[in-house]
Amino acid sequence: MNLKDDPFLKISNSILNPHITEWQKYNKKIIGHYCTYIPEELLYAADLFPFRIRATGHEDTTLADTYMVRFTCSFVRASLDMALRGIYDFLDALLVCNSCDHSRRMFELFDLKVFRRKGFTKQVPRFYIAMPHVITDEGFEWYKREIEELKENLEENFIKRSITDEDLRSSIEIYNKNRALLRKIHELRIIDAPKLTGTEALQISMANASVPKGIANNELRRIFNFLKEKEGIKTEAKRIMIIGSEVDDINFIKLIEDSGAILVSDFLCFGTRNILDDVKLENRNTLLDSIIKRVYYRTSCPRMMDDHIRRLEFLKNEIKNAQIEGVILQRINNCDLYGCENMMLVHELKELNIPILNVDREFYQADTTRLQTRIEAFIEMIS
């Protein structure tokens, strides 16, 4: 078996996949979301399929540019453009949080009925949760109330039934198992002879975000068992870690790996950052509280302004554990969060005496030649 030809990994190549059709065949609903700060366990417990919105392969934002100015994140514009073209018509609802100003605007714009495309009148309910930008006890109480209100809204106005403790417990077990399997696969990336490439790792993560987790767990278990017995990749390629903005297209990762590198780790939301923390069941907490604590106190991204030191310590440890030889910091143009974060990391990671490349890019590969030249030069300079 060749991993790159695996049917599960191929799910990452497009938005639609057979599991979407199968799910809706039983009148079950799909809810789209942009951010890993969404409590997926709660949604899954409500018998909803949380689908992580991607813009994989989309390079046109002509329609979206009518609604969003050009200095808006090109990933968000690309996903809006896809919605305007009907690619996301399968969604039954949308859940947005204020993860960043660019994705937050999708709550206002991603109302497919407003677009009034010919012959399409489906009204898509939208849900919004506000999350603090700092990690404090007061912030947790705020976020807790937001999620409790979301649960009530779902029960009363969308699924028309109660979400029971049994539902929550089952969902927590499935999601904890999912993250555990992804961590086991990640361990096979950071060994001396990695069992998979960074391109394959991204495909696994994207596919995992695009199917119900009960199905994903079976596939991940199968893939892990295959990789465990597979011979490692013996290569002279430089061991690189990538950090920064959203990546949901293998072309960018492949560009790096085709330049003489192998991506053995990352700090991306379609990657390791979303699998580090599990829901911990504690007697003093309700099941819903446990879900909320995991989302709020988890390993953060730069939207959490006061948590930079914790992120930095994780990166230092991962660079050591994965024997990283070079770090690529990247951000999508106009991403303010990673504009600030990457600027600080350029200086802070220098104490590790490790080469660092900091690049700005568009979501789609509009500047491939420039990027390729810079990446190839960076890889060549690593001794």
N, C-alpha and C positions, 0 to 999 in steps of 0.2 A: 504494500500500500504506500502510495506517495501522498504525504500530508497535504501538499498544495492542491491536489485533486479531490480532497475529501469533501463529500456533499455538505457537511456541516459548515466547513470553512467557506464554501461557495455562497452561503447565505449572505455573507458580508459584501458580496459584489453588487447587490441591488437592494432596493427598499422592500419590495414585495417578496414574500416567500410563502411556500405552501402551508406553513403553520398558521399564518394569518387567516387564510381561507378556511382551514380546518377549525380554528377557534370560533369563527363567526358562523360556521355551519350549524352550530348548536345554540345560536342566538346569544352568544357570550360577547361582551363588549371589550373594545381595545381603547386604552387611554394613552395618548402621546405625552411625552414630557421631554424637556431639554437637559435636565440637570441631575446629577447624582445626589443632590440634597433633597430629592423627593423621597418620601417614605414608601418605597416600593412594596415592602412587606404588608403595609396596610392595604394598598391597592389590590395586591394579589389575594389577600384574605377576603376582599370583597368580590372575588371571582372576576376581577378585571385583569386584563393582560397589559402590563405597563410596557409600552414600546418606546425605546429611546430614539428620539428623532435624529436622523442623520441627513446629510446632503451628499452622500457618497456618489462620486462620478459626475455631479452636476457642475457645469462650468458657465452657466448663463444666468444672469440676474436681471435681465431686461425688464421683465414684468415687476419684479420686486422693487426695482429702482424707482418705480412710480410711487411707492409708498415709503421707501426708506432712502435717505441720502447716502451718497457714495462713501462717506466716512463712517458708516455703520459696518460692523464686522461682516466680512464677506461670507462667513459660514452661515450666519443668521439670514442674510439676504438670499443666499442660495437655497436654504430650506424654505423660506417664504415663497421664493420663485417656484419651487416644486409644488407647494400647496396650491398656488395660483394655477398651475398647470394640471391639477387634479391628481397628482401622484399620492397625496395623503388623503384622498377621499375615503379610504377605509377606516379612518379614525372615527370613534364614537364620542370622544371627548378629548379635551386638552387640559393639562395641569401645568401651570407655570409658577415659578417662584422668582424672586428678585435676585437671582444668582449673579447677574450682571445687567447693566442698563440695556444692553443690546437684546439679550434674550427676553428680558422683562417686557419689551415692547411687543413681543409676539402675542401676549395676552390681548392687546388691543387690536392686532392686525390679523391674527389667525382665526378669524370668524368666517368660515367658508361661505356662509349665507350672504354676508355683506358683499362678497366678490360677485355674486349673481352670475356665475357662468351659465351659459345657455343649457337649460335642461337639468340643472343641479340646484336643488332647493334644501338640501339636508342642513339642518341647524345643528351645529356642534357645540354642546355645553362646554363652558370653560370654567376652570377652578383656579384660584390664585391663593398662594400662601406667602406671607411676608416673613423673612428670616433676618434676624439681626446680623450685623457685620462684625461682631465681636463675640468672643466666647466668655460668657459670664453666667452666674447663677440666675440673674435677672433676665438675661437673654434667653436662657433655657425655658424659663416660665412663660415668656412671650411666645416662643416657638411652640411650646406644648399647647398653649391655648389655640394657636393657629391650626395645629393638627387635630385637636379635639373637635374644633369647628368644622374642619374638612370632613372628618369621619361622620359627624351628624348630617352634614350637607349631602354626602354620598348616600347615606342610609335613607334620608327622607325624600330626596329629590332625584336620585339617579338609579340606585339599585333596588330601592323600595323594600328593604329588609334590614335586619340588624346584622352587624358584624360581630360574631361571637368570639369568646376567648378561644374556643376550639379552632375557629378559623384562623385567628392570629397565631396560635401556637404552631399549627401546621405550616403556615406561611413562613414563620421564623425558622423552623427546622429546614425547610427547603432552601431558603436563601442563605442560611449559615453553611449548609452543605455545598451550595454553589460557590461561595467564596473560598471554602476550604479546598475544593477541587482546583479552582483557578490558582490558588497559592501553591498547590502541589505542582501544577504545570509550570508556574513561574520558577520554582526551585530548579526545574530542569533547564531553564534558560541561563542561570547564573553559574552553573558548574563549569569546570575547565573546558570540557568539550560539549557545548550546548546541544540539546536535543532538538531545538527548533530555532528558527530565525525570528528576528523582530517582526518581519512581515507576517509570518504565520501566527505569531502571538497576537498581533493586532486583529487579524482575521478572526481568531478565536474569540477575542473580547467583543468584537462587533457583532458576530453571530450570536453570542451569548446574550447580548442586549436586545436581540431582535426576535427571540422566541420565548414562549413561556418557560419559566425556570424548571418546572418539572421535567420537561422535555430536554432542556439544556443540560441538566445534571446527568442524564443517561449518556448524552453525547460526550460530555466532558470526561466522564469516567472511562468511556471507551477510548478516547483520544489519549488520556493519561496512561492507560495500560499499554497502548501502542508505543507511545514515546518512551516509556520506561524501559522497554525492551529494544528500542531502536539504538543503533550506533550513533554516538555523538558526532558533531561536526568538527572535524580537525581542520583548522584553518589558521592562516597567518593574519587574517583580517583583524583590524583594531576593534577592541571591545568598547562600544560606545553606549552611553545613556542619553536618552532624550527627555527633555523637560519642557513644559509650557502649554500653549493653547490646545484646544480641541483638535484631535486628528482622527478622522474617520474615513480616510482614503489611503489605500496601501501605496499609491504612487509616490507619495512623499517619503515614506519609510523605505520603499524600494530604491528610490533615488540615492538615499544615504548608503544602503547596503551594496548597491552597485558601484559605489565609489571606493570600495575597499574596506568596508566596515561590517560589523555584525552588531545589531542592537540587542544587547543582553539584558537591558533593564530600561525602565521608563518611570516617569512621574506624570502620568496623563490620566484624565478622567475616563477615557477608553483604555484603561490599563491598570497598573498596580494600585493607584491611589484609591480606587473604589473597592479593593478586595482585602484591605489590611485589617479592617475592624468588623467584628461580628456583633450581633445582638446578644447581650449577656442577660440571662434571666436571673434576677435577684428577687428574693422573697419580699423585700420592702417596696418593690415596684410592680405596677400592673404590667401586663404584657404590652399594652400600648405605650406606656412610659418607657419600657425597655427599647422599643423600636425608636422612639423619639430621641432617647439618649444616644443611641448609636449614630443616628444621622447628625445630631447637633455637635457631639463631642468627637466625632471621627477625625481621622487624619485629614486636615483641611486643605483647601486650595486658597489662592490669594484673595478670594472674596472675604475671608476672615482676616481682617487687617491686623489683629493683635496676636496672631499665631505663627508669625514668620519663623521664630526661633525653633519651634517644634518641627516645622517643615525642613528647616536647614539641618537639624540634627538627623532627621530621617535620611536626607540626601547624603550626608557624610557617611553614615553607616552603610547605606546601600552601595555607594561608590567603593567602599572597602570590601564589602561582602561579595560583590559581583566582579571585583577586580577590573574596575572601569579604567580605561586608558584615555578617554576623552569624553567631554560632556558637550552636547549640543543644546543650547537654549533657543527656543523658537517661539515666536508669537505671531498670530494673525494680525495683520495691519489694523490699527485702531483698537486693539485690545488693551485697554488701560491697565487692567489688573496685572497682566504679565509684562506690560511695559515697565511697571515699577518693580515687580518681583525679580525679573531677569536682570535688571540693572543692578540690584543689590547682590544677586547671586554671582554675577561676574566678579565682584570684589571679594565676596565672602568665601568662595570656593578656591580662590587663589592660594590660600594657606595650605591646601592639599597638594599644591604643586602639580596640578593636572591641567592639561590644555582645555580651553573653553572656546566654543564658537557661539556667538549670539547673532541670530538672524531674524529679520522680519520677512513675512511672506503673505501672499494671499491664500485663502482657503483652497482654491483651485490652483492647479499648477500653471499659472500665467507667466511665471518668471523662472521657468525650469533651467534655462541656460545659465543665468546668473547664479542661481542656487547651486547648480551642479559644479560650477567653477569654484565657488567658495568652499563647498564641502570637500571636493577632491583635494584642494590645496590644504585644507585643515587636516585631512586624514594623512596626507603626505608628510606634514610637519611633525606628526606624532612619532617620536623615536621608539 
